[in-house]
Amino acid sequence: MAVGEIILTVLHVIFSLGLIAVVLLQSGKSAGLSGAIAGGAETFFGKKKGLDDFLAKITVFVAIGFAATSLILVVLTR
């Protein structure tokens, strides 16, 4: 393995662990009848949207980094 491949592999592992962490930190979406009732209440009283929006943006960037390192590692190993 070349030094570049080792660095990319380490970055890939960091991106994968970061993606797992960011997805687990996001709040779940309510489903079913209880979700419909609670969803209506959240539109009136508000919900902590700032953190959810921030985590969504971080998820996009980490997912792009994960996909990019995946593709680069596949090309390098061929």
Distance bins in CASP14 RR format, pairs under 12 A and 6 or more apart:
PFRMAT RR
TARGET T0000
AUTHOR 0000-0000-0000
RMODE 2
METHOD distances of the structure
MODEL  1
1 7 0 0 0 0 0 1 0 0 0 0 0
1 8 0 0 0 0 1 0 0 0 0 0 0
1 9 1 0 0 1 0 0 0 0 0 0 0
1 10 0 0 0 0 0 1 0 0 0 0 0
1 73 0 0 0 0 0 1 0 0 0 0 0
1 76 0 0 0 0 1 0 0 0 0 0 0
1 77 0 0 0 0 1 0 0 0 0 0 0
2 8 0 0 0 0 1 0 0 0 0 0 0
2 9 0 0 0 0 0 1 0 0 0 0 0
2 73 0 0 0 0 0 1 0 0 0 0 0
2 76 0 0 0 0 1 0 0 0 0 0 0
2 77 0 0 0 0 0 1 0 0 0 0 0
3 9 0 0 0 0 0 1 0 0 0 0 0
3 10 0 0 0 0 0 1 0 0 0 0 0
3 76 0 0 0 0 0 1 0 0 0 0 0
4 10 0 0 0 0 1 0 0 0 0 0 0
4 11 0 0 0 0 1 0 0 0 0 0 0
4 12 0 0 0 0 0 1 0 0 0 0 0
4 69 0 0 0 0 0 1 0 0 0 0 0
4 72 0 0 0 0 1 0 0 0 0 0 0
4 73 0 0 0 0 0 1 0 0 0 0 0
4 76 0 0 0 0 1 0 0 0 0 0 0
5 11 0 0 0 0 0 1 0 0 0 0 0
5 12 0 0 0 0 0 1 0 0 0 0 0
5 69 0 0 0 0 0 1 0 0 0 0 0
5 72 0 0 0 0 1 0 0 0 0 0 0
5 73 1 0 0 1 0 0 0 0 0 0 0
5 74 0 0 0 0 0 1 0 0 0 0 0
5 75 0 0 0 0 0 1 0 0 0 0 0
5 76 1 0 1 0 0 0 0 0 0 0 0
5 77 1 0 0 1 0 0 0 0 0 0 0
6 12 0 0 0 0 0 1 0 0 0 0 0
6 13 0 0 0 0 0 1 0 0 0 0 0
6 73 0 0 0 0 0 1 0 0 0 0 0
6 76 0 0 0 0 0 1 0 0 0 0 0
7 13 0 0 0 0 0 1 0 0 0 0 0
7 14 0 0 0 0 0 1 0 0 0 0 0
7 69 0 0 0 0 1 0 0 0 0 0 0
7 72 0 0 0 0 0 1 0 0 0 0 0
7 73 0 0 0 0 0 1 0 0 0 0 0
7 76 0 0 0 0 0 1 0 0 0 0 0
8 14 0 0 0 0 0 1 0 0 0 0 0
8 15 0 0 0 0 0 1 0 0 0 0 0
8 65 0 0 0 0 0 1 0 0 0 0 0
8 66 0 0 0 0 0 1 0 0 0 0 0
8 68 0 0 0 0 1 0 0 0 0 0 0
8 69 1 0 1 0 0 0 0 0 0 0 0
8 70 0 0 0 0 1 0 0 0 0 0 0
8 71 0 0 0 0 0 1 0 0 0 0 0
8 72 1 0 1 0 0 0 0 0 0 0 0
8 73 1 0 1 0 0 0 0 0 0 0 0
8 74 0 0 0 0 0 1 0 0 0 0 0
8 75 0 0 0 0 0 1 0 0 0 0 0
8 76 1 0 0 1 0 0 0 0 0 0 0
8 77 0 0 0 0 0 1 0 0 0 0 0
9 15 0 0 0 0 0 1 0 0 0 0 0
9 16 0 0 0 0 0 1 0 0 0 0 0
9 69 0 0 0 0 1 0 0 0 0 0 0
9 70 0 0 0 0 0 1 0 0 0 0 0
9 72 0 0 0 0 0 1 0 0 0 0 0
9 73 1 0 0 1 0 0 0 0 0 0 0
9 76 0 0 0 0 1 0 0 0 0 0 0
9 77 0 0 0 0 0 1 0 0 0 0 0
10 16 0 0 0 0 0 1 0 0 0 0 0
10 17 0 0 0 0 0 1 0 0 0 0 0
10 69 0 0 0 0 1 0 0 0 0 0 0
10 73 0 0 0 0 0 1 0 0 0 0 0
11 17 0 0 0 0 0 1 0 0 0 0 0
11 18 0 0 0 0 0 1 0 0 0 0 0
11 62 0 0 0 0 0 1 0 0 0 0 0
11 65 0 0 0 0 1 0 0 0 0 0 0
11 66 0 0 0 0 1 0 0 0 0 0 0
11 68 0 0 0 0 1 0 0 0 0 0 0
11 69 1 0 1 0 0 0 0 0 0 0 0
11 70 0 0 0 0 0 1 0 0 0 0 0
11 72 0 0 0 0 1 0 0 0 0 0 0
11 73 0 0 0 0 1 0 0 0 0 0 0
12 18 0 0 0 0 0 1 0 0 0 0 0
12 19 0 0 0 0 0 1 0 0 0 0 0
12 62 0 0 0 0 0 1 0 0 0 0 0
12 65 0 0 0 0 1 0 0 0 0 0 0
12 66 1 0 0 1 0 0 0 0 0 0 0
12 67 0 0 0 0 0 1 0 0 0 0 0
12 68 0 0 0 0 1 0 0 0 0 0 0
12 69 1 0 1 0 0 0 0 0 0 0 0
12 70 1 0 0 1 0 0 0 0 0 0 0
12 71 0 0 0 0 0 1 0 0 0 0 0
12 72 0 0 0 0 1 0 0 0 0 0 0
12 73 1 0 0 1 0 0 0 0 0 0 0
12 74 0 0 0 0 0 1 0 0 0 0 0
12 76 0 0 0 0 0 1 0 0 0 0 0
12 77 0 0 0 0 0 1 0 0 0 0 0
13 19 0 0 0 0 0 1 0 0 0 0 0
13 20 0 0 0 0 0 1 0 0 0 0 0
13 66 0 0 0 0 0 1 0 0 0 0 0
13 69 0 0 0 0 1 0 0 0 0 0 0
13 70 0 0 0 0 0 1 0 0 0 0 0
13 73 0 0 0 0 0 1 0 0 0 0 0
14 20 0 0 0 0 0 1 0 0 0 0 0
14 21 0 0 0 0 0 1 0 0 0 0 0
14 62 0 0 0 0 1 0 0 0 0 0 0
14 65 0 0 0 0 1 0 0 0 0 0 0
14 66 0 0 0 0 1 0 0 0 0 0 0
14 69 0 0 0 0 1 0 0 0 0 0 0
15 21 0 0 0 0 0 1 0 0 0 0 0
15 22 0 0 0 0 0 1 0 0 0 0 0
15 58 0 0 0 0 0 1 0 0 0 0 0
15 59 0 0 0 0 0 1 0 0 0 0 0
15 61 0 0 0 0 1 0 0 0 0 0 0
15 62 1 0 1 0 0 0 0 0 0 0 0
15 63 0 0 0 0 1 0 0 0 0 0 0
15 64 0 0 0 0 1 0 0 0 0 0 0
15 65 1 0 1 0 0 0 0 0 0 0 0
15 66 1 0 1 0 0 0 0 0 0 0 0
15 67 0 0 0 0 1 0 0 0 0 0 0
15 68 0 0 0 0 1 0 0 0 0 0 0
15 69 1 0 1 0 0 0 0 0 0 0 0
15 70 0 0 0 0 1 0 0 0 0 0 0
15 72 0 0 0 0 0 1 0 0 0 0 0
15 73 0 0 0 0 0 1 0 0 0 0 0
16 22 0 0 0 0 0 1 0 0 0 0 0
16 23 0 0 0 0 0 1 0 0 0 0 0
16 62 0 0 0 0 1 0 0 0 0 0 0
16 63 0 0 0 0 0 1 0 0 0 0 0
16 65 0 0 0 0 1 0 0 0 0 0 0
16 66 1 0 0 1 0 0 0 0 0 0 0
16 67 0 0 0 0 0 1 0 0 0 0 0
16 69 0 0 0 0 1 0 0 0 0 0 0
16 70 0 0 0 0 1 0 0 0 0 0 0
16 73 0 0 0 0 0 1 0 0 0 0 0
17 23 0 0 0 0 0 1 0 0 0 0 0
17 24 0 0 0 0 0 1 0 0 0 0 0
17 62 0 0 0 0 1 0 0 0 0 0 0
17 66 0 0 0 0 1 0 0 0 0 0 0
18 24 0 0 0 0 1 0 0 0 0 0 0
18 25 0 0 0 0 1 0 0 0 0 0 0
18 55 0 0 0 0 0 1 0 0 0 0 0
18 58 0 0 0 0 1 0 0 0 0 0 0
18 59 0 0 0 0 1 0 0 0 0 0 0
18 61 0 0 0 0 0 1 0 0 0 0 0
18 62 1 0 1 0 0 0 0 0 0 0 0
18 63 0 0 0 0 1 0 0 0 0 0 0
18 65 0 0 0 0 0 1 0 0 0 0 0
18 66 0 0 0 0 1 0 0 0 0 0 0
19 25 0 0 0 0 0 1 0 0 0 0 0
19 26 0 0 0 0 0 1 0 0 0 0 0
19 55 0 0 0 0 0 1 0 0 0 0 0
19 58 0 0 0 0 1 0 0 0 0 0 0
19 59 1 0 0 1 0 0 0 0 0 0 0
19 60 0 0 0 0 0 1 0 0 0 0 0
19 61 0 0 0 0 1 0 0 0 0 0 0
19 62 1 0 1 0 0 0 0 0 0 0 0
19 63 1 0 0 1 0 0 0 0 0 0 0
19 64 0 0 0 0 0 1 0 0 0 0 0
19 65 0 0 0 0 1 0 0 0 0 0 0
19 66 1 0 1 0 0 0 0 0 0 0 0
19 67 0 0 0 0 1 0 0 0 0 0 0
19 69 0 0 0 0 0 1 0 0 0 0 0
19 70 0 0 0 0 0 1 0 0 0 0 0
20 26 0 0 0 0 0 1 0 0 0 0 0
20 59 0 0 0 0 0 1 0 0 0 0 0
20 62 0 0 0 0 1 0 0 0 0 0 0
20 63 0 0 0 0 0 1 0 0 0 0 0
20 66 0 0 0 0 0 1 0 0 0 0 0
21 55 0 0 0 0 1 0 0 0 0 0 0
21 58 0 0 0 0 1 0 0 0 0 0 0
21 59 0 0 0 0 0 1 0 0 0 0 0
21 62 0 0 0 0 1 0 0 0 0 0 0
22 51 0 0 0 0 0 1 0 0 0 0 0
22 52 0 0 0 0 0 1 0 0 0 0 0
22 54 0 0 0 0 1 0 0 0 0 0 0
22 55 1 0 1 0 0 0 0 0 0 0 0
22 56 0 0 0 0 1 0 0 0 0 0 0
22 57 0 0 0 0 1 0 0 0 0 0 0
22 58 1 0 1 0 0 0 0 0 0 0 0
22 59 1 0 1 0 0 0 0 0 0 0 0
22 60 0 0 0 0 1 0 0 0 0 0 0
22 61 0 0 0 0 1 0 0 0 0 0 0
22 62 1 0 1 0 0 0 0 0 0 0 0
22 63 0 0 0 0 1 0 0 0 0 0 0
22 66 0 0 0 0 0 1 0 0 0 0 0
23 55 0 0 0 0 1 0 0 0 0 0 0
23 56 0 0 0 0 0 1 0 0 0 0 0
23 58 0 0 0 0 0 1 0 0 0 0 0
23 59 1 0 0 1 0 0 0 0 0 0 0
23 60 0 0 0 0 0 1 0 0 0 0 0
23 62 0 0 0 0 1 0 0 0 0 0 0
23 63 0 0 0 0 1 0 0 0 0 0 0
23 66 0 0 0 0 0 1 0 0 0 0 0
24 55 0 0 0 0 0 1 0 0 0 0 0
24 59 0 0 0 0 0 1 0 0 0 0 0
25 51 0 0 0 0 1 0 0 0 0 0 0
25 52 0 0 0 0 1 0 0 0 0 0 0
25 54 0 0 0 0 0 1 0 0 0 0 0
25 55 1 0 1 0 0 0 0 0 0 0 0
25 56 0 0 0 0 0 1 0 0 0 0 0
25 58 0 0 0 0 1 0 0 0 0 0 0
25 59 0 0 0 0 1 0 0 0 0 0 0
25 62 0 0 0 0 0 1 0 0 0 0 0
26 48 0 0 0 0 0 1 0 0 0 0 0
26 50 0 0 0 0 0 1 0 0 0 0 0
26 51 0 0 0 0 1 0 0 0 0 0 0
26 52 1 0 0 1 0 0 0 0 0 0 0
26 53 0 0 0 0 0 1 0 0 0 0 0
26 54 0 0 0 0 0 1 0 0 0 0 0
26 55 1 0 1 0 0 0 0 0 0 0 0
26 56 1 0 0 1 0 0 0 0 0 0 0
26 57 0 0 0 0 0 1 0 0 0 0 0
26 58 0 0 0 0 1 0 0 0 0 0 0
26 59 1 0 0 1 0 0 0 0 0 0 0
26 60 0 0 0 0 0 1 0 0 0 0 0
26 62 0 0 0 0 0 1 0 0 0 0 0
27 38 0 0 0 0 0 1 0 0 0 0 0
27 42 0 0 0 0 0 1 0 0 0 0 0
27 47 0 0 0 0 1 0 0 0 0 0 0
27 48 0 0 0 0 1 0 0 0 0 0 0
27 49 0 0 0 0 0 1 0 0 0 0 0
27 50 0 0 0 0 0 1 0 0 0 0 0
27 51 0 0 0 0 1 0 0 0 0 0 0
27 52 1 0 1 0 0 0 0 0 0 0 0
27 53 0 0 0 0 0 1 0 0 0 0 0
27 54 0 0 0 0 0 1 0 0 0 0 0
27 55 0 0 0 0 1 0 0 0 0 0 0
27 56 0 0 0 0 0 1 0 0 0 0 0
28 35 0 0 0 0 0 1 0 0 0 0 0
28 38 0 0 0 0 0 1 0 0 0 0 0
28 47 0 0 0 0 0 1 0 0 0 0 0
28 52 0 0 0 0 1 0 0 0 0 0 0
28 55 0 0 0 0 0 1 0 0 0 0 0
29 35 0 0 0 0 1 0 0 0 0 0 0
29 36 0 0 0 0 0 1 0 0 0 0 0
29 38 0 0 0 0 0 1 0 0 0 0 0
29 39 0 0 0 0 1 0 0 0 0 0 0
29 42 0 0 0 0 0 1 0 0 0 0 0
29 47 0 0 0 0 0 1 0 0 0 0 0
29 52 0 0 0 0 0 1 0 0 0 0 0
30 36 1 0 0 1 0 0 0 0 0 0 0
30 37 0 0 0 0 1 0 0 0 0 0 0
30 38 1 0 1 0 0 0 0 0 0 0 0
30 39 1 0 0 1 0 0 0 0 0 0 0
30 40 0 0 0 0 1 0 0 0 0 0 0
30 41 0 0 0 0 0 1 0 0 0 0 0
30 42 0 0 0 0 1 0 0 0 0 0 0
30 47 0 0 0 0 0 1 0 0 0 0 0
31 37 0 0 0 0 0 1 0 0 0 0 0
31 38 0 0 0 0 0 1 0 0 0 0 0
31 39 0 0 0 0 0 1 0 0 0 0 0
32 38 0 0 0 0 1 0 0 0 0 0 0
32 39 0 0 0 0 0 1 0 0 0 0 0
33 39 0 0 0 0 0 1 0 0 0 0 0
33 40 0 0 0 0 0 1 0 0 0 0 0
34 40 0 0 0 0 0 1 0 0 0 0 0
34 41 0 0 0 0 0 1 0 0 0 0 0
35 41 0 0 0 0 1 0 0 0 0 0 0
35 42 0 0 0 0 1 0 0 0 0 0 0
35 43 0 0 0 0 0 1 0 0 0 0 0
36 42 0 0 0 0 0 1 0 0 0 0 0
36 43 0 0 0 0 0 1 0 0 0 0 0
37 43 0 0 0 0 0 1 0 0 0 0 0
37 44 0 0 0 0 0 1 0 0 0 0 0
38 44 0 0 0 0 0 1 0 0 0 0 0
38 45 0 0 0 0 0 1 0 0 0 0 0
38 46 0 0 0 0 0 1 0 0 0 0 0
38 47 0 0 0 0 1 0 0 0 0 0 0
39 45 0 0 0 0 1 0 0 0 0 0 0
39 46 0 0 0 0 1 0 0 0 0 0 0
39 47 0 0 0 0 1 0 0 0 0 0 0
40 46 0 0 0 0 1 0 0 0 0 0 0
40 47 0 0 0 0 0 1 0 0 0 0 0
41 47 0 0 0 0 1 0 0 0 0 0 0
42 48 0 0 0 0 1 0 0 0 0 0 0
42 49 0 0 0 0 1 0 0 0 0 0 0
42 52 0 0 0 0 0 1 0 0 0 0 0
43 49 0 0 0 0 0 1 0 0 0 0 0
46 52 0 0 0 0 0 1 0 0 0 0 0
47 53 0 0 0 0 0 1 0 0 0 0 0
48 54 0 0 0 0 0 1 0 0 0 0 0
48 55 0 0 0 0 0 1 0 0 0 0 0
49 55 0 0 0 0 0 1 0 0 0 0 0
49 56 0 0 0 0 1 0 0 0 0 0 0
50 56 0 0 0 0 1 0 0 0 0 0 0
50 57 0 0 0 0 0 1 0 0 0 0 0
51 57 0 0 0 0 0 1 0 0 0 0 0
51 58 0 0 0 0 0 1 0 0 0 0 0
52 58 0 0 0 0 0 1 0 0 0 0 0
52 59 0 0 0 0 0 1 0 0 0 0 0
53 59 0 0 0 0 0 1 0 0 0 0 0
53 60 0 0 0 0 0 1 0 0 0 0 0
54 60 0 0 0 0 0 1 0 0 0 0 0
54 61 0 0 0 0 0 1 0 0 0 0 0
55 61 0 0 0 0 0 1 0 0 0 0 0
55 62 0 0 0 0 0 1 0 0 0 0 0
56 62 0 0 0 0 0 1 0 0 0 0 0
56 63 0 0 0 0 0 1 0 0 0 0 0
57 63 0 0 0 0 0 1 0 0 0 0 0
57 64 0 0 0 0 0 1 0 0 0 0 0
58 64 0 0 0 0 0 1 0 0 0 0 0
58 65 0 0 0 0 0 1 0 0 0 0 0
59 65 0 0 0 0 0 1 0 0 0 0 0
59 66 0 0 0 0 0 1 0 0 0 0 0
60 66 0 0 0 0 0 1 0 0 0 0 0
60 67 0 0 0 0 0 1 0 0 0 0 0
61 67 0 0 0 0 0 1 0 0 0 0 0
61 68 0 0 0 0 0 1 0 0 0 0 0
62 68 0 0 0 0 0 1 0 0 0 0 0
62 69 0 0 0 0 0 1 0 0 0 0 0
63 69 0 0 0 0 0 1 0 0 0 0 0
63 70 0 0 0 0 0 1 0 0 0 0 0
64 70 0 0 0 0 0 1 0 0 0 0 0
64 71 0 0 0 0 0 1 0 0 0 0 0
65 71 0 0 0 0 1 0 0 0 0 0 0
65 72 0 0 0 0 1 0 0 0 0 0 0
65 73 0 0 0 0 0 1 0 0 0 0 0
66 72 0 0 0 0 0 1 0 0 0 0 0
66 73 0 0 0 0 0 1 0 0 0 0 0
67 73 0 0 0 0 0 1 0 0 0 0 0
67 74 0 0 0 0 0 1 0 0 0 0 0
68 74 0 0 0 0 0 1 0 0 0 0 0
68 75 0 0 0 0 0 1 0 0 0 0 0
69 75 0 0 0 0 0 1 0 0 0 0 0
69 76 0 0 0 0 0 1 0 0 0 0 0
70 76 0 0 0 0 0 1 0 0 0 0 0
70 77 0 0 0 0 0 1 0 0 0 0 0
71 77 0 0 0 0 0 1 0 0 0 0 0
71 78 0 0 0 0 0 1 0 0 0 0 0
72 78 0 0 0 0 0 1 0 0 0 0 0
END
